Amino acid sequence: MSYCKQEGKDRVIFVTKEDHEAPSNAELIEDDPNDPYEDQGLILPNGDINWNCPCLGGMASGPCGQQFKEAFSCFHYSKEELKGSDCVENFRSMQECMQKYPELYPQEDDDSAPSGGADNAPTASTSTDSFPTSSPDSTPATTKNLAAS
Amino acid sequence: MFKCKTAWNKLAPLVRASSTLCLQNARKSVLRHGRRLEMVQRAQMSSGPAGGGGENTLYYVLVGATCLGGGVYAYRTVSGDKERYNERMIDIANRPKQRPSAAEAVTAVVAESKEEPVAEEPTLTEAPVEEPLVTEAVVEFTESEPVVEEPVTEPIVEASIPEPTVETQVTEPVVEASVPEPVIEISVTEPVAEALVVLQSEEPLAPIVEIETKPTPVIIAAHVPEASPVSESAAVSEPAPATESTAAHSDVPEHAAYLLIGGGTASFAAARSIRARDPGARVLIVTEESELPYMRPPLSKELWFSDDPKATETLRFKQWNGKERSIYFQPPSFYVSPTDLAKVENGGVAVLTGRKVVHMDVRENKVKLSDGAEISYEKCLIATGGVPRNLQVIERAGEEVMKRTTLFRKIEDFRSLEKISREVKSITIIGGGFLGSELACALGRRSTDLGLEVIQLFPEKGNMGKVLPEYLSNWTTEKVRKEGVNIIMDAVVKNVSYKNDKLEIKLKDGRLIETDHVVAAVGLEPSVELAKSAGLEVDSDFGGYRVNAELQARSNIWVAGDAACFYDIKLGRRRVEHHDHAVVSGRLAGENMTGASKPYWHQSMFWSDLGPDVGYEAIGIVDSSLPTVGVFAKATAKDTPKAATEQSGTGIRSESETEAVAGTLKAETVAPPRPVQQKEDYGKGVIFYLRDNVVVGIVLWNVFNRMPIARKIIKDGEQHADLNEVAKLFNIHED
């Protein structure tokens, strides 16, 4: 059973697991998905890409940021059946750029799949393994965090 | 002013005398109206024109003199103002080498108006010149005597400098450098006075205002010819560095579309944000430090726990999953060199290290660096952070004590303390807040291996006494003790002295602590040195630059990070000194610099770990003076910071929310986590901080990865009847 004690102005409540089993009746305000103030996820409400999403890490702001933006935009708006298949050129130039900065974009994987993957754009192409953690670049998210954002 | 006062002082008794005289007359006439008519008449006559004539005349003369003096003073001030304004315009025009025509125009204008001020100048300058001369000459130069003795020659010297400027606009830099120098050398001796007098009649430019209003150029010019009196160096500072250090200037771009002052977390976050939103943006970061932007939390946490003996050098720390990361946000290859910034095709971020911005001209949208270089900007961010505070008793204690004191903030402080921890026998940390407690734990962990005694002392009753409610603060203190730290509470330092190769700390209650080295972790003083020159407001309650909800101080100036006192729409005006806030505010400032116009909305969080058993994340206003409601459950072995990092693979916990990053090293490499033992049941839980019954702050105690819920509750700002129900939202019993 939970019990409660008061230490001056501070109240302390101890609860057991059972106490907290019943769903909460605390009311939370509905979130407005179009709130302009809120930090947005990767894709903005109007469908555009949020280049400032923390999940992208430094991808859009680094030396190859321009190439990355072009490649990913192309992919995002691609209407091909095999999404992104019309963006090979963009991805190639991005890869070329990234090869010039091996410190920033470690090439652990030779897998340069332009079809990098639907949500895993940041982990697309050469950077599949390199992004998540190892590079000094505080880098983009795993799928878990992308989903969260 | 003086005149008025002295005049009044003289007048007052006179007035009193004449008034009492009148009164007496009145009384006499009333009381002895009939009989004493004659006497009254006589009395009246004594104060009439004939008898009191002498006194009255004196009275009139004095009043007249006062009025005249006042009039002359006012006239001088007004014309002096005009003259000062002209001088200032000339200085500004003279500085840039590319605008000779402007300088010419300005000097021409000033030359025209020179007639009036000329005559007044010598006398005018005497009064204001003396005081600042004395103070600054004493401070800056050894040869202060010639300066004080010949204040009148100073303005004249100044006159000579603009002269060549007017004549030879094109070769300005060279001419200015060569001409003033000979002038300076001989100015100290008397013969010059004559020559200079001649010059004076031509160009009455005496930037006395230089002395009064610009101490910084004086400091800049300290390296310029040593014999030069203060005022000269003020003017010389512009031409001289122009030639002497043109080499140094060559790597400083003259213009940067986005100028970020300060090279810390907020600045880097802003740079990233700007680059993301403005394609091809050219961002210049100017930092006093010699390091590229790096993050601070590992300096007091992970780097101390690293196995790698080279960690201090490389500043890399290993995570549980084996992956390493550096504390630098990006390796050097990420950045563009400052000289290339203007040319590189897609723009980039350049970092100018080892340079301090000393002056900001908001009207002209440019800043001046410590070496005299100037950079103009379109948008500017001030992210200067702060400097660690020191205890007054230590500052006054002398050099031996100061040598053995560390003010911890930067990489070099970490390296130095790490080295010291291996050399000394005893370290005392003064301060019981985040930094003090984290360092105490870090050093305490090493204490057994190194044979090091670690003492922590603070005025509160327990660690984090200003953040956590008392019961929790006590519990934390016990944990820190278990890390091997000798904690002394209720300790106010009275003085520190150096005796027998040891530091002796005397507390107010008489206790004496002997130690080898002191670490002062007593707060941060925000750096607001640019406020004066930029005309920015400094907040008196929280310190820092006062900015609005969009982090804007003035039209093209934003402030972020530790130095920003901003308006939080939900929680009110505040200033936050945490890593995640630097990231969030830096990012927001960057967005607003590229046109977003968004207010501070996403609440930043902070976290701390004190050993493997105590870790918490917090958000909002977490002040122990507020009433709190804490909801706790018994913790299992799984609820420790170590486990949290293993699970999410992150160490910088703010990033676990948005970016998966290198995790961190927690504790030793011993595999099984120790079972958590609690005397009281404060194993894990959530604590709500209330202000007027609204939750304004939340601490998640050994409960991780629930920050979004906490953020939501604060954002709602609702009054909840039963906080236990709110606590249910956190599922504290689960992992």
Chai-1 contact restraints between the chains, C-beta under 6 A:
chainA,res_idxA,chainB,res_idxB,connection_type,confidence,min_distance_angstrom,max_distance_angstrom,comment,restraint_id
A,E7,B,Y471,contact,1.0,0.0,6.0,A-B,restraint_1
A,K9,B,P627,contact,1.0,0.0,6.0,A-B,restraint_2
A,D10,B,P469,contact,1.0,0.0,6.0,A-B,restraint_3
A,D10,B,T628,contact,1.0,0.0,6.0,A-B,restraint_4
A,R11,B,V629,contact,1.0,0.0,6.0,A-B,restraint_5
A,V12,B,G630,contact,1.0,0.0,6.0,A-B,restraint_6
A,I13,B,V631,contact,1.0,0.0,6.0,A-B,restraint_7
A,I13,B,N724,contact,1.0,0.0,6.0,A-B,restraint_8
A,F14,B,F632,contact,1.0,0.0,6.0,A-B,restraint_9
A,F14,B,D681,contact,1.0,0.0,6.0,A-B,restraint_10
A,V15,B,V631,contact,1.0,0.0,6.0,A-B,restraint_11
A,V15,B,A633,contact,1.0,0.0,6.0,A-B,restraint_12
A,K17,B,H733,contact,1.0,0.0,6.0,A-B,restraint_13
A,H20,B,K728,contact,1.0,0.0,6.0,A-B,restraint_14
A,S24,B,E725,contact,1.0,0.0,6.0,A-B,restraint_15
A,S24,B,K728,contact,1.0,0.0,6.0,A-B,restraint_16
A,S24,B,L729,contact,1.0,0.0,6.0,A-B,restraint_17
A,N25,B,E725,contact,1.0,0.0,6.0,A-B,restraint_18
A,A26,B,H720,contact,1.0,0.0,6.0,A-B,restraint_19
A,A26,B,E725,contact,1.0,0.0,6.0,A-B,restraint_20
A,A26,B,V726,contact,1.0,0.0,6.0,A-B,restraint_21
A,I29,B,D716,contact,1.0,0.0,6.0,A-B,restraint_22
A,Y37,B,K598,contact,1.0,0.0,6.0,A-B,restraint_23
A,Y37,B,W601,contact,1.0,0.0,6.0,A-B,restraint_24
A,D39,B,H602,contact,1.0,0.0,6.0,A-B,restraint_25
A,W51,B,A276,contact,1.0,0.0,6.0,A-B,restraint_26
A,N52,B,S273,contact,1.0,0.0,6.0,A-B,restraint_27
A,N52,B,A276,contact,1.0,0.0,6.0,A-B,restraint_28
A,N52,B,R277,contact,1.0,0.0,6.0,A-B,restraint_29
A,P54,B,T658,contact,1.0,0.0,6.0,A-B,restraint_30
A,P54,B,E659,contact,1.0,0.0,6.0,A-B,restraint_31
A,G57,B,E659,contact,1.0,0.0,6.0,A-B,restraint_32
A,A60,B,A276,contact,1.0,0.0,6.0,A-B,restraint_33
A,S61,B,R272,contact,1.0,0.0,6.0,A-B,restraint_34
A,S61,B,R275,contact,1.0,0.0,6.0,A-B,restraint_35
A,S61,B,A276,contact,1.0,0.0,6.0,A-B,restraint_36
A,G62,B,F334,contact,1.0,0.0,6.0,A-B,restraint_37
A,Q66,B,N346,contact,1.0,0.0,6.0,A-B,restraint_38
A,Y101,B,S333,contact,1.0,0.0,6.0,A-B,restraint_39
A,E103,B,P331,contact,1.0,0.0,6.0,A-B,restraint_40
A,E103,B,S333,contact,1.0,0.0,6.0,A-B,restraint_41
A,L104,B,S333,contact,1.0,0.0,6.0,A-B,restraint_42
A,L104,B,F334,contact,1.0,0.0,6.0,A-B,restraint_43
A,P132,B,A660,contact,1.0,0.0,6.0,A-B,restraint_44
A,T133,B,K323,contact,1.0,0.0,6.0,A-B,restraint_45
A,T133,B,A662,contact,1.0,0.0,6.0,A-B,restraint_46
A,S134,B,K323,contact,1.0,0.0,6.0,A-B,restraint_47
A,P136,B,R325,contact,1.0,0.0,6.0,A-B,restraint_48
A,P136,B,S326,contact,1.0,0.0,6.0,A-B,restraint_49
A,P136,B,P331,contact,1.0,0.0,6.0,A-B,restraint_50
A,D137,B,Q330,contact,1.0,0.0,6.0,A-B,restraint_51
A,S138,B,E659,contact,1.0,0.0,6.0,A-B,restraint_52
A,S138,B,V661,contact,1.0,0.0,6.0,A-B,restraint_53
A,A141,B,E659,contact,1.0,0.0,6.0,A-B,restraint_54
A,A141,B,A660,contact,1.0,0.0,6.0,A-B,restraint_55
A,T142,B,A660,contact,1.0,0.0,6.0,A-B,restraint_56
A,N145,B,A660,contact,1.0,0.0,6.0,A-B,restraint_57
